[in-house]
Amino acid sequence: MSTAIIVTIDGPAGVGKTTLAKRVADALGVAYLDTGAMFRATALILGHGADQLPENELDARLADIHFSLSGSGSVSTLSVHGRVIGDEIRSEEVGMMASTVGTLPRVRSFLKEQQQAVGAVTSLVAEGRDMGTVVFPRASAKIFLDAAPEIRARRRVDQLHEMGKPADLSEITEQIRARDHQDRNRAIAPLKPAEDAHIIDTGPLDIEGVFQAIMAVIKK
C-alpha cells in the first residue's frame, strides 16, 4: 500500500513510548509496532553471549526468527514463531540483553528489514530507538520523547509493580543510566532525535498531556 501512513515515536527506556504509541494507534485506527519488543524477543531467543557468537552462527540463528503483526491499535499483536510475545521480555535483564544485541550490525539489519517490510504495506505507529532516523526516515510524523532518568526509573518501577514484579528504584535508575549510555553512544544507529523530529519532554506532563502534544504534531 503506497499510501501507508507511518508515525514514529522514539525515545529512551522508560519514557512511556509503549503506552503512548498504543493510544496514538488507537486514535488513528492503524497498527501498532513495538520494535523494542522485537529486539527484546530476539535477545531472549539468542540468549546471553549473543554478541560473542561467530558471524555465521549468528546469521543462522537470525534466519530462524520470524515475526508477524496482526490487528490494530492497542490490540495489535506481535508474534514470534507464531507465539504471541508476552511479559517474559519485559524484565530489565532482557532489556540490557536487547541493548547489547542492538549494537550488532547483523541484528539491526535483520530487524530493520522486517520492520520496513511491515511498514511498506501497513499504516502504523512504530515505537523504538531509531524509527525516525534509520528505519522510517520518510515517516509522516516523527516524535521523540524524553525525560530525566530518575523520572523514567520511577515510572518503570510503577509499571513492574503493576505487573506483580519486584523492583528496586535505585537499581532500576542505574540500569536505565547504563542503557542510556550504551544506546546513545553505540557506533551504529545511536539513540538521538531525527533532525525533523518533534521533541517532547514528558517529565512535567501526564499521559494525557503527552498524548495531546503528539496528536497536535500529527494533525499539523
C-alpha positions in Angstrom: 0.0 0.0 0.0 1.9 3.0 -1.3 -0.2 5.4 0.8 0.7 3.8 4.1 1.0 6.3 6.9 3.9 5.9 9.3 4.2 7.7 12.7 7.4 7.1 14.6 7.8 7.5 18.4 11.4 7.2 19.6 13.0 7.8 23.0 15.0 6.2 25.8 13.9 3.4 28.1 11.0 4.1 30.5 9.8 7.3 28.8 6.3 6.0 28.1 6.6 5.1 24.4 4.6 1.9 24.6 1.6 3.4 26.4 1.5 6.4 24.1 2.2 4.6 20.9 -0.7 2.3 21.5 -3.0 5.2 22.3 -2.0 7.1 19.2 -2.5 3.9 17.1 -6.0 3.6 18.6 -6.8 7.2 17.8 -5.6 6.8 14.2 -7.1 3.4 13.7 -3.8 1.9 12.5 -1.5 -0.9 13.6 1.0 -0.5 16.5 4.5 -1.9 16.0 6.6 -2.4 19.2 10.1 -2.6 17.7 11.6 -2.7 21.2 9.7 -6.0 21.8 11.3 -7.3 18.6 14.8 -6.5 19.9 13.9 -8.0 23.3 12.4 -11.1 21.9 15.4 -11.6 19.6 17.8 -11.1 22.5 15.9 -13.6 24.6 15.9 -16.2 21.8 19.6 -15.6 21.1 20.5 -15.8 24.8 23.4 -14.4 26.8 26.6 -14.0 25.0 25.0 -13.5 21.6 27.4 -10.6 20.9 30.2 -13.2 21.1 28.8 -15.6 18.6 30.7 -16.2 15.3 29.0 -14.3 12.4 27.9 -17.4 10.6 26.2 -18.9 13.7 24.5 -15.5 14.4 23.2 -15.3 10.9 21.9 -18.9 11.0 20.1 -18.2 14.3 18.6 -14.9 13.0 17.3 -16.7 9.8 15.2 -18.9 12.1 13.4 -16.0 13.8 10.1 -15.0 12.2 7.9 -12.1 13.4 4.3 -11.4 12.4 2.0 -8.4 13.2 -1.8 -8.6 13.3 -4.7 -6.4 14.5 -4.7 -2.7 15.0 -4.3 -0.1 17.7 -3.7 -1.3 21.3 -4.9 -4.8 20.3 -2.2 -5.2 17.7 -0.4 -8.5 18.3 3.2 -9.1 17.7 4.2 -12.8 17.5 7.5 -14.6 17.0 7.5 -18.2 15.7 3.6 -17.9 15.8 3.6 -17.3 19.5 2.3 -14.0 21.0 5.1 -12.1 22.7 4.3 -11.6 26.4 5.7 -10.1 29.6 8.6 -12.5 29.6 10.6 -9.9 27.6 9.8 -7.0 30.0 12.5 -7.5 32.7 15.4 -5.1 33.0 17.7 -8.1 32.4 16.2 -8.8 29.0 16.3 -5.0 28.3 20.0 -4.9 28.9 20.4 -8.0 26.6 18.4 -6.2 23.9 20.6 -3.1 24.3 23.7 -5.3 23.9 22.5 -7.2 20.8 21.3 -3.8 19.4 25.0 -2.9 18.9 25.4 -5.8 16.5 25.1 -4.7 12.8 23.7 -8.0 11.7 20.9 -7.9 14.3 20.0 -4.3 13.4 20.0 -5.0 9.7 17.8 -8.1 10.2 15.2 -6.3 12.3 15.3 -3.2 10.1 14.3 -5.3 7.1 11.5 -6.9 8.9 10.2 -3.6 10.3 10.4 -1.9 6.9 8.6 -4.8 5.3 5.7 -4.3 7.7 5.6 -0.6 7.1 5.6 -1.0 3.4 2.1 -2.5 3.4 0.5 -1.3 6.6 -0.2 2.1 8.1 1.3 2.0 11.6 2.7 3.8 14.7 6.2 2.4 15.3 8.0 3.0 18.5 11.6 2.3 19.3 15.0 3.9 19.4 15.8 4.7 15.7 12.5 4.6 13.9 12.6 8.2 12.7 16.4 8.3 12.0 17.0 4.9 10.4 14.0 2.6 9.8 11.4 5.0 8.6 13.3 8.2 7.6 10.3 9.3 5.5 7.7 8.9 8.2 4.6 11.1 8.0 5.3 12.4 11.6 8.3 11.9 13.9 8.1 12.2 17.7 11.0 11.9 20.2 10.0 11.5 23.8 12.5 12.2 26.7 12.6 12.6 30.4 15.2 12.6 33.2 16.5 9.1 34.2 15.1 9.5 37.7 11.6 10.1 36.4 11.8 7.2 33.9 13.0 4.9 36.7 10.1 5.7 38.9 7.7 5.1 36.0 9.4 1.8 35.3 9.2 0.7 38.9 5.5 1.5 39.0 5.0 -0.4 35.8 6.7 -3.5 37.1 4.8 -3.3 40.4 1.5 -3.3 38.4 2.7 -6.4 36.6 3.3 -8.0 40.1 7.1 -8.0 39.7 9.5 -6.7 42.4 11.6 -3.7 41.6 14.2 -1.5 43.4 14.2 2.2 42.5 17.9 2.7 42.9 18.8 -0.4 40.9 16.4 0.5 38.1 17.8 4.0 38.0 21.3 2.8 37.5 20.2 0.2 34.9 18.4 3.0 32.9 21.5 5.2 33.1 23.6 2.3 31.8 21.2 1.6 29.0 21.1 5.3 28.1 24.9 5.5 27.9 25.0 2.3 25.7 22.1 3.3 23.5 23.3 6.9 22.9 26.9 6.1 22.3 26.8 3.0 20.1 28.5 3.3 16.8 25.5 2.2 14.7 22.2 4.0 14.9 22.7 5.7 18.3 19.7 6.9 20.2 19.0 10.5 19.1 16.2 12.6 17.7 15.8 12.8 13.9 16.6 16.3 12.6 12.9 16.8 11.7 11.5 15.1 14.9 9.3 16.9 17.4 10.9 16.6 20.8 8.5 16.3 23.8 9.8 16.4 27.4 7.4 14.1 29.2 8.8 14.9 32.6 6.3 17.7 33.5 3.4 16.1 31.7 1.0 13.3 32.5 0.0 10.7 29.9 -2.9 12.8 28.7 -0.8 15.8 28.2 1.8 14.0 26.2 -0.9 12.3 24.1 -2.4 15.7 23.2 1.0 17.1 22.3 1.7 14.1 20.0 -1.7 14.4 18.3 -1.2 18.1 17.8 2.0 17.3 15.9 0.3 14.7 13.8 -2.6 17.0 12.9 -0.2 19.5 11.6 
